[in-house]
Amino acid sequence: MSVTLLLGAQWGDEGKGKVLDYLIGHYKIGIVARSQGGNNAGHTVVVNNHEYDFHLLPSGMATKECVNIIGNGVVVNLDALFSEIEKNGFKFGTGEDEGDRKLFISDCAHLVLPVHIEADGFQESLLEEKALGFFGQKSEDYLQFLNFFEILGDSHEKIILFFRKLGTTKRGIGPTYSSKCFRIGVRLGDLLNDSQNFEKRYREQVKFYSKIFSNINTNVDADLQKLKEHASQIKKLGLACNTTMLLHKYRQEGRAILVEGANGTLLDIDFGTYPFVTSSNSTAGGACTGLGIPPTCITRIVGISKAYQTRVGFGPFPTELLNKDGTANKEGEKLQQIGAEFGVTTGRKRRCGWLDLVLLRYSCIINGFTSLAITKVDVLDTFEQIQVGIAYNLDGVEILHPQQQ
């Protein structure tokens, strides 16, 4: 029995898919499981010259022999799930024979509902309105804010950007995790086992969000009809089950399991650069709670890091390669172009900088990596000089760990 965790050590986009494909063959992995996140992160995997595009599905789907599991810690958008299955050309058996299936979904996984996606968009707009209201005039607060974020200059648009770009992909992930914490969320098992109660709870959830955002305009009846169709398909294919017990069974049989982390350590809701983080725990601890795997069963924890640093969206980035006006400098643009640094999910350009060893050490401390895989080293081949960040300087004091303030 072996359980391997594969985790991003940076802000995501580290090349986890490529390393995962290697590990599947090297360690003869039979099961690949996802423990957190949703369809807010994406990557491509190439197997036998065929390119697969993953956002919600585990990357083991690209390997025919693998059983793939979406755990209880993942938030599942059923529209996105079936769209991804169709786009990648995956086929399933009838559910009568376990060997025909490549995918199992936890019946305890919370569902990303249409109202969550709508609420996510309105939350972004609300933050923009607050920025406009707060900084409508060049008050003392405004000037102090500019002084604190000197790199933003006097651009009003960039101030608004600060409030808006918390890294959300507007996929409804944050509101779904919020509903889970409020204990008003609905799980896959609720949809499959009690449609009347599910309908009641969904209508209550729409009412809840309508009190926060008065312009919520989702078509509840159409939403419910679509969800019922998805439920019928899931039942037909036999995709839903108690994945905690399934993983326990596989461990008892001595099968090799690989847990695929989404996002990255520095986006973790607790340990990341808050508030510019994701809505789940993307560190080693999240892998245990998101699947029901005991920590004592984990045999290796592999951290993935690029040979340089990238980030999508707003947030602190100490080693970012910038001009004085806040735009990417020549070296930053070179990294972006040679490394093809564009987000799979959003298509946004990634910010680029030198490898930050302070943050990498921090990731190692939090996760207890037993090994590190460094990707995209070849991107640096054409640079005459390669730099790395080794410490921070705060008021003349050397700092060897990230500051929370």
Kinemage of the C-alpha trace (Angstrom):
@kinemage 1
@onewidth
@group {chain A} dominant
@subgroup {mainchain}
@vectorlist {calphas} color= white
{ca met a 1} P 0.000 0.000 0.000
{ca ser a 2} L 1.279 3.455 -0.907
{ca val a 3} L -0.330 6.881 -1.027
{ca thr a 4} L 1.539 9.630 -2.869
{ca leu a 5} L 0.541 13.285 -2.626
{ca leu a 6} L 1.350 15.519 -5.588
{ca leu a 7} L 1.121 19.180 -4.583
{ca gly a 8} L 1.932 22.519 -6.154
{ca ala a 9} L 4.543 24.447 -4.178
{ca gln a 10} L 3.761 27.842 -5.706
{ca trp a 11} L 0.656 29.724 -6.935
{ca gly a 12} L -0.489 26.897 -9.186
{ca asp a 13} L 0.436 26.220 -12.834
{ca glu a 14} L 3.613 24.404 -11.754
{ca gly a 15} L 3.307 21.547 -14.259
{ca lys a 16} L 1.614 19.023 -11.981
{ca gly a 17} L -0.034 17.204 -14.895
{ca lys a 18} L 3.236 16.338 -16.597
{ca val a 19} L 4.823 15.092 -13.373
{ca leu a 20} L 1.687 13.122 -12.533
{ca asp a 21} L 1.825 11.322 -15.879
{ca tyr a 22} L 5.436 10.328 -15.135
{ca leu a 23} L 4.629 9.139 -11.597
{ca ile a 24} L 1.706 7.007 -12.796
{ca gly a 25} L 4.106 4.956 -14.890
{ca his a 26} L 7.064 5.023 -12.496
{ca tyr a 27} L 5.156 3.938 -9.375
{ca lys a 28} L 2.539 1.889 -11.250
{ca ile a 29} L -0.260 4.060 -9.880
{ca gly a 30} L -3.708 2.478 -10.191
{ca ile a 31} L -5.844 5.166 -8.561
{ca val a 32} L -5.732 8.951 -9.008
{ca ala a 33} L -7.858 11.096 -6.678
{ca arg a 34} L -8.667 14.789 -6.389
{ca ser a 35} L -9.262 16.154 -2.904
{ca gln a 36} L -10.179 19.853 -3.239
{ca gly a 37} L -11.020 22.732 -5.544
{ca gly a 38} L -13.335 22.645 -8.514
{ca asn a 39} L -13.200 23.584 -12.171
{ca asn a 40} L -11.392 26.819 -11.282
{ca ala a 41} L -7.962 25.421 -12.143
{ca gly a 42} L -6.847 23.792 -15.356
{ca his a 43} L -3.956 22.077 -17.065
{ca thr a 44} L -3.198 19.945 -20.090
{ca val a 45} L -1.800 16.418 -20.127
{ca val a 46} L -0.312 14.753 -23.210
{ca val a 47} L -0.410 10.938 -23.318
{ca asn a 48} L 0.539 8.989 -26.456
{ca asn a 49} L 0.543 12.229 -28.469
{ca his a 50} L -3.042 12.968 -27.441
{ca glu a 51} L -3.666 16.203 -25.543
{ca tyr a 52} L -6.262 16.255 -22.768
{ca asp a 53} L -7.650 19.391 -21.157
{ca phe a 54} L -8.511 18.992 -17.467
{ca his a 55} L -10.266 21.370 -15.080
{ca leu a 56} L -12.373 19.179 -12.797
{ca leu a 57} L -11.534 15.611 -13.777
{ca pro a 58} L -8.482 13.897 -12.252
{ca ser a 59} L -5.544 13.710 -14.666
{ca gly a 60} L -5.519 9.926 -14.397
{ca met a 61} L -8.427 9.966 -16.850
{ca ala a 62} L -5.813 10.198 -19.591
{ca thr a 63} L -4.524 6.731 -18.631
{ca lys a 64} L -6.944 3.902 -19.418
{ca glu a 65} L -5.786 1.667 -16.574
{ca cys a 66} L -6.411 4.274 -13.847
{ca val a 67} L -9.430 4.499 -11.594
{ca asn a 68} L -10.211 8.167 -10.940
{ca ile a 69} L -11.860 9.592 -7.847
{ca ile a 70} L -13.368 13.012 -7.136
{ca gly a 71} L -13.421 13.286 -3.351
{ca asn a 72} L -15.737 14.887 -0.820
{ca gly a 73} L -13.549 18.003 -0.612
{ca val a 74} L -14.085 18.883 -4.271
{ca val a 75} L -16.966 21.148 -5.325
{ca val a 76} L -18.577 19.749 -8.465
{ca asn a 77} L -20.212 21.658 -11.297
{ca leu a 78} L -22.154 18.939 -13.117
{ca asp a 79} L -22.493 20.990 -16.308
{ca ala a 80} L -18.720 21.452 -16.390
{ca leu a 81} L -18.132 17.782 -15.522
{ca phe a 82} L -20.132 16.366 -18.416
{ca ser a 83} L -18.837 19.032 -20.791
{ca glu a 84} L -15.254 18.070 -19.895
{ca ile a 85} L -16.023 14.376 -20.331
{ca glu a 86} L -17.484 15.039 -23.785
{ca lys a 87} L -14.716 17.418 -24.869
{ca asn a 88} L -12.009 14.878 -24.029
{ca gly a 89} L -13.925 12.035 -25.668
{ca phe a 90} L -14.147 9.819 -22.587
{ca lys a 91} L -16.570 6.879 -22.642
{ca phe a 92} L -17.999 4.960 -19.702
{ca gly a 93} L -19.555 1.546 -19.202
{ca thr a 94} L -23.111 0.995 -18.043
{ca gly a 95} L -22.180 0.820 -14.378
{ca glu a 96} L -22.996 -2.896 -14.197
{ca asp a 97} L -19.325 -3.860 -14.094
{ca glu a 98} L -16.913 -1.890 -11.891
{ca gly a 99} L -14.135 -2.602 -14.360
{ca asp a 100} L -15.923 -0.589 -17.052
{ca arg a 101} L -15.734 2.637 -15.069
{ca lys a 102} L -12.854 5.037 -14.754
{ca leu a 103} L -14.507 7.619 -12.526
{ca phe a 104} L -16.140 7.726 -9.096
{ca ile a 105} L -17.546 10.850 -7.449
{ca ser a 106} L -18.115 11.218 -3.718
{ca asp a 107} L -21.799 11.440 -2.845
{ca cys a 108} L -20.671 13.913 -0.146
{ca ala a 109} L -19.143 16.335 -2.674
{ca his a 110} L -20.915 19.700 -2.655
{ca leu a 111} L -22.484 20.893 -5.892
{ca val a 112} L -21.669 24.151 -7.641
{ca leu a 113} L -25.144 25.418 -8.543
{ca pro a 114} L -26.114 28.066 -11.126
{ca val a 115} L -26.950 30.488 -8.318
{ca his a 116} L -23.380 30.152 -6.991
{ca ile a 117} L -21.927 31.146 -10.363
{ca glu a 118} L -24.281 34.112 -10.603
{ca ala a 119} L -23.455 35.193 -7.044
{ca asp a 120} L -19.727 34.950 -7.808
{ca gly a 121} L -20.098 37.439 -10.648
{ca phe a 122} L -22.173 39.844 -8.564
{ca gln a 123} L -19.639 39.688 -5.740
{ca glu a 124} L -16.949 40.886 -8.166
{ca ser a 125} L -19.199 43.756 -9.271
{ca leu a 126} L -19.946 44.658 -5.662
{ca leu a 127} L -16.230 44.919 -4.896
{ca glu a 128} L -15.786 47.228 -7.857
{ca glu a 129} L -18.656 49.440 -6.673
{ca lys a 130} L -17.088 49.628 -3.209
{ca ala a 131} L -13.793 50.672 -4.763
{ca leu a 132} L -15.497 53.391 -6.792
{ca gly a 133} L -17.388 54.610 -3.744
{ca phe a 134} L -14.388 54.556 -1.434
{ca phe a 135} L -11.980 56.170 -3.862
{ca gly a 136} L -14.393 58.439 -5.712
{ca gln a 137} L -12.313 61.440 -4.726
{ca lys a 138} L -8.631 61.830 -3.971
{ca ser a 139} L -9.069 61.751 -0.237
{ca glu a 140} L -6.292 61.309 2.319
{ca asp a 141} L -7.190 57.610 2.520
{ca tyr a 142} L -6.801 57.337 -1.232
{ca leu a 143} L -3.362 58.972 -1.162
{ca gln a 144} L -2.226 56.778 1.729
{ca phe a 145} L -3.392 53.744 -0.194
{ca leu a 146} L -1.400 54.841 -3.236
{ca asn a 147} L 1.657 55.390 -1.071
{ca phe a 148} L 1.336 51.884 0.362
{ca phe a 149} L 0.974 50.331 -3.078
{ca glu a 150} L 3.497 52.619 -4.749
{ca ile a 151} L 3.845 50.369 -7.749
{ca leu a 152} L 0.238 51.084 -8.774
{ca gly a 153} L 0.982 54.750 -9.459
{ca asp a 154} L -2.056 57.030 -9.806
{ca ser a 155} L -4.110 54.718 -12.037
{ca his a 156} L -7.707 54.650 -10.811
{ca glu a 157} L -8.318 51.493 -12.864
{ca lys a 158} L -5.507 49.683 -11.068
{ca ile a 159} L -6.970 50.619 -7.699
{ca ile a 160} L -10.259 49.054 -8.747
{ca leu a 161} L -8.261 46.061 -9.951
{ca phe a 162} L -6.906 45.610 -6.428
{ca phe a 163} L -10.429 45.192 -5.078
{ca arg a 164} L -11.617 42.998 -7.910
{ca lys a 165} L -8.823 40.592 -8.722
{ca leu a 166} L -8.724 38.286 -5.740
{ca gly a 167} L -7.985 35.479 -8.185
{ca thr a 168} L -11.574 34.336 -8.671
{ca thr a 169} L -12.403 32.705 -11.996
{ca lys a 170} L -16.141 33.432 -11.528
{ca arg a 171} L -16.863 29.699 -11.586
{ca gly a 172} L -18.919 29.811 -8.372
{ca ile a 173} L -16.249 28.042 -6.321
{ca gly a 174} L -16.096 30.576 -3.460
{ca pro a 175} L -19.887 30.815 -2.958
{ca thr a 176} L -20.151 27.005 -3.008
{ca tyr a 177} L -17.569 26.640 -0.246
{ca ser a 178} L -19.327 29.482 1.600
{ca ser a 179} L -22.628 27.589 1.385
{ca lys a 180} L -20.840 24.522 2.738
{ca cys a 181} L -19.579 26.503 5.743
{ca phe a 182} L -23.004 28.107 6.276
{ca arg a 183} L -24.397 24.531 6.273
{ca ile a 184} L -26.908 25.377 3.556
{ca gly a 185} L -25.030 23.664 0.718
{ca val a 186} L -26.334 20.650 -1.186
{ca arg a 187} L -24.333 17.539 -1.928
{ca leu a 188} L -24.408 15.095 -4.800
{ca gly a 189} L -26.104 12.502 -2.599
{ca asp a 190} L -28.926 14.957 -1.882
{ca leu a 191} L -29.605 15.297 -5.605
{ca leu a 192} L -29.517 11.558 -6.240
{ca asn a 193} L -31.450 10.280 -3.220
{ca asp a 194} L -34.202 12.806 -2.470
{ca ser a 195} L -35.157 15.035 -5.389
{ca gln a 196} L -38.041 16.717 -3.549
{ca asn a 197} L -35.874 17.731 -0.613
{ca phe a 198} L -33.132 18.797 -3.029
{ca glu a 199} L -35.570 21.060 -4.872
{ca lys a 200} L -36.716 22.613 -1.604
{ca arg a 201} L -33.154 23.255 -0.471
{ca tyr a 202} L -32.128 24.713 -3.815
{ca arg a 203} L -35.039 27.154 -3.772
{ca glu a 204} L -34.059 28.143 -0.224
{ca gln a 205} L -30.493 28.729 -1.388
{ca val a 206} L -31.656 30.966 -4.247
{ca lys a 207} L -33.748 32.911 -1.734
{ca phe a 208} L -30.700 33.235 0.546
{ca tyr a 209} L -28.490 34.691 -2.199
{ca ser a 210} L -31.308 36.924 -3.457
{ca lys a 211} L -31.260 38.682 -0.094
{ca ile a 212} L -27.573 39.452 -0.599
{ca phe a 213} L -27.717 40.248 -4.325
{ca ser a 214} L -31.098 41.680 -5.302
{ca asn a 215} L -30.448 41.144 -9.014
{ca ile a 216} L -30.106 37.337 -8.814
{ca asn a 217} L -32.083 36.170 -11.827
{ca thr a 218} L -31.465 32.442 -12.187
{ca asn a 219} L -34.242 30.322 -13.712
{ca val a 220} L -34.847 27.889 -10.872
{ca asp a 221} L -37.182 25.562 -12.793
{ca ala a 222} L -34.752 25.297 -15.716
{ca asp a 223} L -31.855 24.743 -13.291
{ca leu a 224} L -33.696 21.932 -11.529
{ca gln a 225} L -34.626 20.233 -14.792
{ca lys a 226} L -31.001 20.255 -15.936
{ca leu a 227} L -29.793 18.941 -12.578
{ca lys a 228} L -32.340 16.098 -12.724
{ca glu a 229} L -31.013 15.139 -16.158
{ca his a 230} L -27.470 15.054 -14.779
{ca ala a 231} L -28.657 12.959 -11.826
{ca ser a 232} L -30.213 10.440 -14.192
{ca gln a 233} L -26.956 10.167 -16.138
{ca ile a 234} L -24.869 9.731 -12.979
{ca lys a 235} L -27.175 6.952 -11.763
{ca lys a 236} L -27.081 5.242 -15.149
{ca leu a 237} L -23.283 5.256 -15.198
{ca gly a 238} L -22.963 4.390 -11.500
{ca leu a 239} L -20.513 7.229 -10.872
{ca ala a 240} L -21.499 8.235 -7.321
{ca cys a 241} L -20.452 6.331 -4.214
{ca asn a 242} L -18.869 6.611 -0.777
{ca thr a 243} L -15.353 7.306 -2.033
{ca thr a 244} L -13.859 7.235 1.467
{ca met a 245} L -14.761 3.560 1.820
{ca leu a 246} L -13.718 2.868 -1.769
{ca leu a 247} L -10.261 4.312 -1.092
{ca his a 248} L -10.074 2.293 2.135
{ca lys a 249} L -10.829 -0.838 0.099
{ca tyr a 250} L -8.097 -0.008 -2.397
{ca arg a 251} L -5.619 0.609 0.432
{ca gln a 252} L -6.513 -2.738 1.996
{ca glu a 253} L -5.821 -4.373 -1.367
{ca gly a 254} L -2.389 -2.729 -1.449
{ca arg a 255} L -3.074 -0.646 -4.545
{ca ala a 256} L -0.982 2.452 -5.227
{ca ile a 257} L -2.926 5.717 -4.866
{ca leu a 258} L -1.900 9.166 -6.057
{ca val a 259} L -3.638 12.274 -4.714
{ca glu a 260} L -3.598 15.140 -7.204
{ca gly a 261} L -3.660 18.554 -5.565
{ca ala a 262} L -5.277 21.468 -7.393
{ca asn a 263} L -4.127 25.100 -7.280
{ca gly a 264} L -0.950 25.478 -5.170
{ca thr a 265} L 0.330 25.862 -1.607
{ca leu a 266} L 0.536 29.654 -1.830
{ca leu a 267} L -3.170 29.772 -2.746
{ca asp a 268} L -4.231 27.776 0.325
{ca ile a 269} L -7.094 29.475 2.197
{ca asp a 270} L -5.107 29.356 5.474
{ca phe a 271} L -1.436 29.434 4.465
{ca gly a 272} L -1.576 31.343 1.188
{ca thr a 273} L -1.262 35.064 0.467
{ca tyr a 274} L -4.658 35.875 1.987
{ca pro a 275} L -7.023 37.277 0.750
{ca phe a 276} L -5.568 36.523 -2.697
{ca val a 277} L -6.165 32.804 -2.290
{ca thr a 278} L -8.505 30.035 -3.357
{ca ser a 279} L -11.401 28.806 -1.198
{ca ser a 280} L -9.997 25.438 -0.122
{ca asn a 281} L -6.966 23.864 1.552
{ca ser a 282} L -4.492 23.075 -1.220
{ca thr a 283} L -1.803 21.818 1.178
{ca ala a 284} L -1.070 18.292 2.435
{ca gly a 285} L -3.678 18.498 5.199
{ca gly a 286} L -6.410 19.243 2.665
{ca ala a 287} L -5.632 16.004 0.865
{ca cys a 288} L -6.530 14.042 4.001
{ca thr a 289} L -9.761 15.875 4.838
{ca gly a 290} L -10.834 16.053 1.195
{ca leu a 291} L -10.680 12.292 0.718
{ca gly a 292} L -10.847 10.690 4.155
{ca ile a 293} L -7.315 9.296 3.918
{ca pro a 294} L -5.452 9.060 7.262
{ca pro a 295} L -2.128 10.953 7.425
{ca thr a 296} L -0.404 7.760 8.557
{ca cys a 297} L -1.121 6.174 5.171
{ca ile a 298} L 0.834 8.776 3.208
{ca thr a 299} L 4.201 7.417 2.082
{ca arg a 300} L 5.531 10.283 -0.043
{ca ile a 301} L 4.712 13.941 -0.686
{ca val a 302} L 6.008 15.326 -3.962
{ca gly a 303} L 6.172 19.105 -4.337
{ca ile a 304} L 6.121 20.674 -7.796
{ca ser a 305} L 7.828 23.983 -8.521
{ca lys a 306} L 8.787 25.803 -11.671
{ca ala a 307} L 12.387 26.956 -12.048
{ca tyr a 308} L 10.920 30.452 -11.891
{ca gln a 309} L 7.785 31.974 -10.376
{ca thr a 310} L 4.386 32.750 -11.959
{ca arg a 311} L 1.061 34.019 -10.729
{ca val a 312} L -2.359 34.690 -12.301
{ca gly a 313} L -4.385 37.616 -10.981
{ca phe a 314} L -3.629 40.049 -8.205
{ca gly a 315} L -1.681 39.477 -4.988
{ca pro a 316} L 1.829 39.795 -3.511
{ca phe a 317} L 4.703 38.695 -5.735
{ca pro a 318} L 8.105 39.719 -4.257
{ca thr a 319} L 10.298 38.524 -7.154
{ca glu a 320} L 8.053 39.717 -9.992
{ca leu a 321} L 9.920 41.210 -12.944
{ca leu a 322} L 8.414 44.679 -13.385
{ca asn a 323} L 9.059 48.095 -14.822
{ca lys a 324} L 8.484 51.126 -12.601
{ca asp a 325} L 4.984 51.586 -14.044
{ca gly a 326} L 3.950 48.107 -12.914
{ca thr a 327} L 4.103 46.418 -16.326
{ca ala a 328} L 6.209 43.336 -17.035
{ca asn a 329} L 9.814 44.184 -17.923
{ca lys a 330} L 11.739 42.570 -20.790
{ca glu a 331} L 12.855 39.576 -18.727
{ca gly a 332} L 9.312 39.072 -17.432
{ca glu a 333} L 7.886 39.196 -20.951
{ca lys a 334} L 10.582 36.785 -22.148
{ca leu a 335} L 9.642 34.259 -19.445
{ca gln a 336} L 5.985 34.695 -20.359
{ca gln a 337} L 6.530 34.090 -24.074
{ca ile a 338} L 9.075 31.251 -23.923
{ca gly a 339} L 7.232 29.527 -21.086
{ca ala a 340} L 3.807 30.034 -22.753
{ca glu a 341} L 2.524 31.469 -19.505
{ca phe a 342} L -1.202 31.805 -20.129
{ca gly a 343} L -3.875 30.362 -17.839
{ca val a 344} L -5.640 27.211 -19.097
{ca thr a 345} L -8.916 28.107 -17.374
{ca thr a 346} L -9.023 31.877 -17.914
{ca gly a 347} L -6.547 32.491 -20.740
{ca arg a 348} L -5.092 35.333 -18.663
{ca lys a 349} L -1.401 36.194 -18.942
{ca arg a 350} L 0.586 34.954 -15.979
{ca arg a 351} L 2.799 37.358 -14.086
{ca cys a 352} L 6.407 36.153 -14.126
{ca gly a 353} L 9.412 36.501 -11.844
{ca trp a 354} L 12.507 34.782 -10.511
{ca leu a 355} L 12.247 31.709 -8.300
{ca asp a 356} L 11.456 32.729 -4.711
{ca leu a 357} L 13.350 30.351 -2.407
{ca val a 358} L 11.820 31.979 0.678
{ca leu a 359} L 8.360 30.904 -0.463
{ca leu a 360} L 9.586 27.509 -1.653
{ca arg a 361} L 11.115 26.828 1.770
{ca tyr a 362} L 7.818 27.921 3.360
{ca ser a 363} L 5.933 25.427 1.167
{ca cys a 364} L 8.351 22.672 2.182
{ca ile a 365} L 7.799 23.448 5.875
{ca ile a 366} L 4.000 23.371 5.576
{ca asn a 367} L 3.710 20.240 3.445
{ca gly a 368} L 6.719 18.191 4.537
{ca phe a 369} L 7.749 17.384 0.970
{ca thr a 370} L 9.766 14.191 0.679
{ca ser a 371} L 10.930 15.236 -2.785
{ca leu a 372} L 10.752 18.172 -5.189
{ca ala a 373} L 10.204 18.145 -8.938
{ca ile a 374} L 11.447 21.281 -10.712
{ca thr a 375} L 9.770 21.982 -14.056
{ca lys a 376} L 10.448 24.285 -17.016
{ca val a 377} L 14.192 24.519 -16.370
{ca asp a 378} L 14.702 24.661 -20.151
{ca val a 379} L 12.790 27.958 -20.312
{ca leu a 380} L 15.819 29.579 -18.651
{ca asp a 381} L 18.305 28.272 -21.258
{ca thr a 382} L 18.472 31.551 -23.178
{ca phe a 383} L 18.989 33.773 -20.117
{ca glu a 384} L 22.580 34.895 -19.597
{ca gln a 385} L 21.941 35.341 -15.880
{ca ile a 386} L 19.432 33.556 -13.662
{ca gln a 387} L 18.476 35.009 -10.311
{ca val a 388} L 16.640 33.627 -7.273
{ca gly a 389} L 15.185 35.294 -4.206
{ca ile a 390} L 16.965 34.154 -1.035
{ca ala a 391} L 15.623 36.561 1.621
{ca tyr a 392} L 13.440 39.625 2.163
{ca asn a 393} L 14.577 42.927 3.617
{ca leu a 394} L 12.114 44.741 5.849
{ca asp a 395} L 13.336 47.997 7.400
{ca gly a 396} L 16.923 46.742 7.230
{ca val a 397} L 16.079 43.386 8.830
{ca glu a 398} L 16.603 40.163 6.872
{ca ile a 399} L 13.431 38.060 6.761
{ca leu a 400} L 13.522 34.367 5.835
{ca his a 401} L 9.798 33.656 5.812
{ca pro a 402} L 6.770 35.408 4.277
{ca gln a 403} L 5.029 38.080 6.328
{ca gln a 404} L 1.296 37.820 6.895
{ca gln a 405} L 0.786 41.583 7.073
